[in-house]
Amino acid sequence: MPTPVSSARQCLTDEAARALDDAVAVARRRSHSQTTSLHAVSALLSLPTSTLRDACARARSSAYSPRLQFRALELCVSVSLDRLPSSKSKTLENEPPVSNSLMAAIKRSQANQRRQPETFHFYQMHQQIHGSQSSLSCIKVELKHFILSILDDPIVSRVFGDAGFRSSDIKIAILHPPSSVSGFNKSLKFPPIFLCNLPDSNLNRTGINFPFAVDHEQEDFKRIGLVLVKKTSKNPLLIGVSADAVVTEFTESLKTGKLNFLPSEIEGLSEGFNVIDIGKEIREFVSGKLSEDLMNLKVKEVRAKTERCGNCGLIVNFGELKVFLDGGALEHVVLQLGDLVRDFGGKLWLIGSVGSYEVYMKVLAKFPNLEKDWDLNLLPISKLKSSLMGSFVPFGGFFAAQTEVESSSSKPEESVARCDVCNAKYEQEVAVMKKGGKTVSVADQQSAGLASWLQIPEADSTKGNNVVEAKDHGGVFNARIMGLQRKWSDICQRLHHKLPPQQGTSQIRARIPFPHHFQPDPKRVEINGQDSNKESRCRNLSPPVDFFASTSSSAITSITTDLGLGTVYVSPDPDPRPPAPKTRLRTFDVPGSAKIDETSKHVSNEKDFKQLYRALADKVGYQNGSIQAISQTITRVRTGPGRRNVWFMFSGPDPVGKKKISSALAEVVFGSPGILISIDLNFENQTSHPTSVFNRQNVNFSDPSFRGKTAMEFIAEQLTKKPQSVVFLEHIDKADFVTKDNLSRAIKTGKLSDARGRETRITDAIFVFTTSNSKEENEKEFLSYSEERILNAKALQMRISVEKTEPGNSSLLLSPKDSVFRNPEMSKKRKIIEIGNFEILVPRAKKLKSCFDLNLPLEETEESDNDSVSETKELWLEDFLDQVDEKVVFDPFDFDSRAETILKRISKCFEKSFGRNVVLEIENEVMVQILASDWVSDKNGAENWIETVLYRGFMEVKQKESVDNESVVKLVVVEGVKIEEDDALCACLPSRIMMK
Amino acid sequence: MGPSILDALNVRVVGSGKKFLVLAHGLGTDQSVWSRILPYFRTHYKVILFDLVCAGSVNPDYFDFRRYNTLDGFVDDLLQILDSLRVDRCFYVGHSLSSMIGILAAIRRPELFAKLILIGASPRFLNDTDYHGGFEEAEVEKVFLAMEANYEAWVNGYAPLAVGADVPAAVREFSRTLFNVRPDISLFVSRTVFNSDLREKLGLVKVPCCIIQTAKDVSVPTSVAAYLKEHLGGRSTVEMMNVEGHLPHLSAPALLAHHLSRALSR
């Protein structure tokens, strides 16, 4: 029995009713007897700015062009409409009534809207106040829900399917409006996905589908197990708010003999594990309840037990490390436990927990040797108490188990997990905020099974139970919480370089609904509602409605507010399984006047350019002028409004310095040197020479990870994975046209696009471009090592030999001043420089003739338009330069003074081993290689190498060969023998020098 | 032939440069194979794209089994296209089968070609005394049998082998175009290719050539590149690409584009 249009309209908000009217108009035009969901879809699509169209645009598969797919959709819809029977009677005046299926959809959306957590309370309350069961009828369906329900209609979803859309995708797109559109919904980042619009609703209908809770536990245990099998630092110290619980669970399961999560090495060894818990004793000892003797006795007992058990493991749980902070006289206990670890390695393990890294640092300050003596291994734990999940079982459908993989790319500002320290601080602040409130969370209703940190402070619970949190009050509170979250995320990102494993993952918010059994106290509500309403009016753009005034239901319009009750953090699983597992759940309960905490002392690096400058300068060690400019720019751009991506152009010489600074940036600003994406865009450099010192670090175009991709696609892919990265692109002036074009667009729009038109937003990356080093020769009086020469250095094996032959023409001679060995011939060809007790004879620098590469044929003369091409290149570069945030010109690296320092060191070593009578000849290639290594490596790398490896080489030669005044000690490279990559001491220098 | 050759073979001219650049695809692909390369050249050249008559995107009715019994039929097509477009001089990039066609076309009309760039080229696929083409006759017969027996299975096996299994997107793309070719045409052209021997004719090529060879190519051993360089009559260079696969335009587009632009500018 079709429903008259007017009665259907009553169930809809104005917006939705307009949509219905359009649908009715479509049906009338086609003289159909009823208005169906298809008509509604057709009407919704015909509007140029409709929600549905917009959602379709975002949900469409990228396989087809958008125009084509929309065309297909329109076609499919109209074909399906054509198939509908037209009414026989001419009822042009009458509106075609709403069909049963469409009416059912409206009913469904009413139900949905009521069930939805955002508005759930409102309807609940409404029902309470009116005491009526027919609350369903008074719900006005919003357009969004209307569309969602229509999409559920099988006919509609078939039509969409025919056009290549998946209606589930469209639903998600509707639920996740693009941020620009939903100014009002800003705080509502991830609306809940509930029963009916979960793509796979079967999964949730069962309501017990939280396998990852169990899984996750296993995961932690496995990690503990992995620590236990280690050779060193094998005693796990779990760190994190719930670490304590995990330790308890772990030891419990060991006691009950569950060992399947342990690695087989341990399992094989043991005839079961014994667990001794001394945490209680330590606690009592600290608080003075237990005498020192008894404590010693306990330790002795452990010792005896370990000795007794032949082939089994013993795990000593020392409990929460925090207690070690409080009591005195614990040194003895620490020492004793340390002894135990030392004596019974392989049989006895310690296990314990600590709430936060900060506490651990304090403990370490008190007992500096703790980590070593106890052989500890820090194991960050971030997990969700499974019992909490359990308590939500009835709301299985509400729980946002559906998480989006794309979330990190679509909302990257959300995607940063904080480290434990910052989490703890953040929680503190939230707690402060909570205490300021007057009401108490609803969460204590269900907190019985929660971990301690989830429970409400006792003081609060006295203030009354079961008080409803007024919903817009919640919004205000939520906004604050969000602010806090953002603040701490920011601080964490910049302050703590060492992020725990959850770094770089998506953090997913989900809203957790109130439980059913929750009974509001109307009186209380009213008080809260009133004082919060004022606040909410200015904040929420939704129509100000005093919904507590129990006057009439006519005032009720649709209100969407945010209840911000909880946050679920999802951290990555080590396995590439679908996202979800490790979750940590927080409950934020009661709003209150937030105190602005003093957090200014945690100024992050990027906020303060001096700090940034110091951190960078400390890492790099030179190029201070450039570093200053860079840090200033980063501070300016990243703390300013709007974008956070920064664009640099590094020009001038010293490519190594540029790279060093970039990787230092990655480390200082983003916390990890591993997130440097480095590509040399100069194609000529792609043909790398395997022996060269300098071609080792870059991603090469022929690299496997580059297969099938262009440089930009590669970068885009990396940035999707890790939005916070430093992208280091060398030789931008030599880049190909497509790359340049793409980069120009990226710098203007903040988006990278690839050949297929997919776009990747650049949100939080630092781009560094370098231009080719200018060829200005820096001719100095001394050794005049040009950058070019050093850049051609090879990483070769070296050899020391003792000979009596003439030194090579181009090699350096270190000759003791009072040596008899003087060859006037030789000194004629060389400059003489005195360093300490030695004279250095340097071959006179010859101007290198430009040599032709005979393999390359000469330019063809007919290529006349080459000039114009290079001209456009220049123009492009200039244009591009105008767009970057800062142009930094690097100073040349002072090879000569480095060479001097290095030669001084060598002469000292040489003097120590051979005395003052023998001449050392250093082949030019050797010198170049040492300089190159010095350039590439960190501070003093080459000097250390000289003092260890080279000195050892000298000594060995001296022992084995007879050296007299006539002979020359030669240090030469062995052509063609490449040194191994795993060379430990210094980059690109051999760890051992060969002898003849 | 009813419609003009430009329509029949889907000839397109794109780009805003002055000079003509012909991109000719190989067996089992069509002009879409150049889509990743095209952006690099469309600003500097007028790029001519077309499908070989054996491509899956061309109406199989145009494939005259007598006309395309030898490579000359293909050469006629190419020259006819260039003439219809009134091209007087062009750069020619040919892959695999098209590199053979290019060689033959350049012998016939040397004034038309400023330069030949041959990707994955081979004058002869079968081994001979003193020549290593990479295939034994018996092997090839086996391949033909496999193609005849189950074309789809052969495509699914051959595509990852030719492209490199580490680039799934490219393998998909190649499988698609390869599978679009009607099996009998594919087989027929393969036979034509394997039966042709251009070794005698290489010396007649006076146009400068650039041979682009990947480090590992299932169809063409690297020695062939050296053979080509040695025997081609004009000035020729070899560019080695440090990647694997017979279809670098799919598996390493950026790198190939660099090599091409370098080869073109020389």
Interface residues (C-beta under 8 A of the other chain):
Chain A: F683 Q686 T687 N700 F701 S702 P704 F706 R707 G708 K709 T710 A711 D736 F737 V738 T739 A755 L856 P857 E859 E860 E862 E863 D865 N866 V869
Chain B: K18 S35 R36 P39 Y40 T43 H44 A114 G164 D166 V167 A169 A170 P208 R235 T237 M241 N242 V243 L250 S251 A252 P253 A254 L255 A257 H258 S261 R262 S265 R266
